[in-house]
């Protein structure tokens, strides 16, 4: 069986449609269909069936798709061993992290890893929480830094979770605004303020909207940015206020004030890997550094 075709099958199980797999793999839908047909010939098993204009996995296809990720992980581990590095962490690890965790957690970890393990390559990709779980399950990421709060993210027995930190959600206001005082705040007091939000259906946009509605008002959203730096610039200019994670607020670069919420809200920052065979040495090394404690043993040891 061709491992590349196995990955396409695994992605079909995760993403649901040939078109979505084609987009993720930068291929045409017809090319994806052709490669999956070749995989059927290689396995001598019907893996797909058509229902109207859609394609779905047969029972055999589901079994192979869900075991394909473990097969691919094992192949990567064997390839690393064959390079002659033994137990030294080596090879490629794809690390996905959401925006505010990249500079505060991921980049320091990658910098340390580069100094300690010259044969280890870490590919860092920005993935927001709603994107990272599918990427991990489909094999497009080996480790993700994500959040596991507010019942928005589908968890399951196929993942191992490693808690890393907690991060408070803060009200961010211009420094000269009366709200820039001290002590926790009730969001209801800011119902008439202009608000800066993340993009629709993103993790932070959904959370901010939920918190405003719990305070019994509909926020007047005057701008939406997918980049926290732009949000902080907008708030700094006195044009809006915002709800942001504490990790996202760089007070050294932006003149903004922050207030804790009267009803505290925190998010749990978690590393996640696929469950199955023991993680290879390279994955264990990345997890070890992310946890930030040199006295902790690597997972699996």
N, C-alpha and C positions, 0 to 999 in steps of 0.2 A: 504494500500500500504506500502510495506517495504521501509524505507528511504534509505537503502543501495542500493537497486535496482534502486530507483529514481536517486541516484547519478550516477550510471552506465549509465542510460539513458541520463542524462545531459552531461556526459563526451562524449558519442557517438555523441551528437549534436555538441560539441565543437571540438573534435579530429577527427571525420569523419569516422573512421574505427574501427571495433571490435578489430583488432590487436593492434591498438594504445591504446584503452581503457584497454585491457588486460595488456599491458606493464605498463601503469600508475597505475593500481590497483594491480600489481604483481600477476596476475591470468593468466590462460591459456585462449586462445580465445574460446575454447569450453565451459569453465565454464562461461564466460561472456555471451555467447549465451544462455546457459541454464537459467541463472538468468533473462535475458531479456524475455525469453519465459514465465517464471513464472510470471513476472510483467504483461505480456499480459493477462495471466489467471486471475490475481488479478483484473485487470481493466476491464476484459471482452471486450477488445478493441484491434484491430490489430494496433500495434505500429510500426512494422517493415515490410519491403518488400524487396525481393531479386531482384536485377537487375544483371543478370549474376552471377559473383562470389562475388559481393559486396552486402552489406546490407545498406539500407537507411531507414530513418524515414518516416512514413506515415504522412499525415496532422495531424492526432490525436497524433501521436508520437511527432511531432514538438511542438504542443501546450503543451503537458505534460512535455516534456524535458525543455522547456523554462520557465515553471512555477515551475518546480521541485526545482530550486535553491531558489526561494522565500519561497517555502514550507519548505525546509530544514533549511533555515535561521530562519524562524519563530519557528520551532521546537526547535532549539538551544536556542533561546531567552526564550521560555517557560520553557525549562529544567533548565536554569539558575535561572529563577524566582522561580521554584519549590524547588530549593535547599535552599530557605529561605533567600537569600541574598538581596531580594528586589531590590532597585535601585543601590546597590553597584556593581561596575563592578566585574564580576565573570565569571568563565568558561574559555574555551580555545579560544584563538585568534591566527590564523595562519598568520604570517607576512612574506611576501616575499620581499627581498631587493637585489639590485644588489651589486656587490662586493665592490665598493668604498664607498657605503652608509652604509655598515654593521657596520664598526667600528666607523664611524664619526656620524651616525645618529641613526641607529637601536639599537646598543648595549647601548648607553647612555639612550635611551628611555626605553628599557627593564629593565635596572637597576633601573631607577626611578620608573617605574611601580611596580616592585617587592617590593620596599620599601613602596609605597603608598597603594597598593591593594593586600593584602596577598592571596585573593581568586581568583586572576586573573593569568592565566597561558598563557604566550606568547611563541609560537613555532616559532623560527626564522629560515627561510630557504633562502639560497642563490638562487636567481632567476634573471638571466639577463633580460633586457627589452623584448627581443623577446620571453622569456619563461613565463614572469610573467602575461601578459594579458590573455593567454589561461588558466593559473592556476587559475586566479581570476574568470574567467567566468565559469570554470568547478567546482568551489567550493573547489579546493585544496588550496586556499589561501583566507583569509577574507579581508586582506588589502595588498596592494603592494606599495613599493616605486619604482617608475619607472621614465622614461623620456618620454616626449611627443613631442619631436622635430623631425624635418627632415622628417616628413610624412612617417615614417617607421612603425608606430605602429597603428593598427586598433582601432579607438575609435568609440563610438556610444552612443546612448541614454540609453544604459543599465548600464552605469558607471557614478559615481559621482567622480569628480576630485578635489583635494585640493592641490593647489600650496604650496610648502614648501621652495624652495630656487632656486637660479641660480648658475651654476657652469661653469667656463670658461674652454675651451679646450686649453692646453698649449703645446708648444714644449719643450721636456725634453732632455737635452744634458749633456755629462760629464762636470764636473766643469772646466777642463783645456782646453776645446775646444774653439777656437776663437768665436764660436757662443754663448758662455756663457757670453755675454756682457750685455748691457742694451738696452731697447727699443724694440718695436714690430719688428717682423721678417716677411719676405716674404718667404714662403715655397719653392719657385722656387730656392732660393739660396742654398738649401740643396738637390737638385735633385740627386747628385752623392754620397750622404752619405748612409751608411748601416742603414736599418730601422728595428726596432722591432715592430711587429704587434700582435694584439690579434688573436684568432683562426678564421678561415674563416667563413664568414656569421654572425659573432657576431656583436653586435651594434657598438663597437669601431673600429673593423676591417673595416666595411663598411664605417663608417664615415671618418677614416683616409685615406682610399683609395680614397674616393670622394674628400677630400680636396687636396690630392696630384694631382689628375687628373685635378682639377680646376686650379691648379698651372702649368698645362701643362707638367707633367712628370709622368712616371710610377715608383713607388718606388722599390728599390732593397731590398727586404725583406730577411733578413738573419736569423731571428728566429721568432717563434710564441709562445706566452705563454698565457694561460688562467688565469694567476695569475699576478696581477700588481706588486707584490713584486719581482717576478722573472724578470719582465721587467725592474724594477728600478735597480736591481743588474747588469743586462746586460749593461744598459746604464752607470751606475757608473763605470764599468770596462773598459769603453771606447770602447766597441764593437759595439755600435749602438746608434741611437737616436730614439725618439718615440713621438707620440702625445698621451697625456693622459689627463683625466679630472683633474681639480685642486684638487678635493677631494682625488684622488688616490695618490698624491705626498706627501710623508712624508719626509720632508727635515731634520727632526731630526734623522732619521735612515739611510738615504741614501745621499751620497755626489753627488748631481746632481744640475744642474742649470735649471731654467725654463725661458721661454720667451713667452710673449703674442704674438698673431698673428696680423699681420698688418691689416687684415680684421677679427675683433673679431668674435669668434664663442662661443656661450654659449649654455648650455642645461638647460632646465627647469626641476627641480626635483619635482615630483608630487606624492602625495599619491592618491590611487584610491580604491574605494569600489564599490560593486554592488549596483545598484539603485533598489529600490523597497520599501518594508516596511521600516519605520525608523530604522536606525542601532541600535542594542542592546547596552546596557550601556558599555559593555566591549570593543566593537569596537569604540565607541565614546571616551572612555578614552584613547585608543592607539592613535587615531588621535589627540586628544587634546595635548598629550605629544609630539608627533612628530612635531606639529606646534611650540612647544617650548615657547609659550607665556601663562603664567598662568592666564592672564587677559582675554583671549579669552574664550567665552562660548563653551561648548561641542556642537557638531553638534546635531541638533534636539531639543535643549533646548531654 
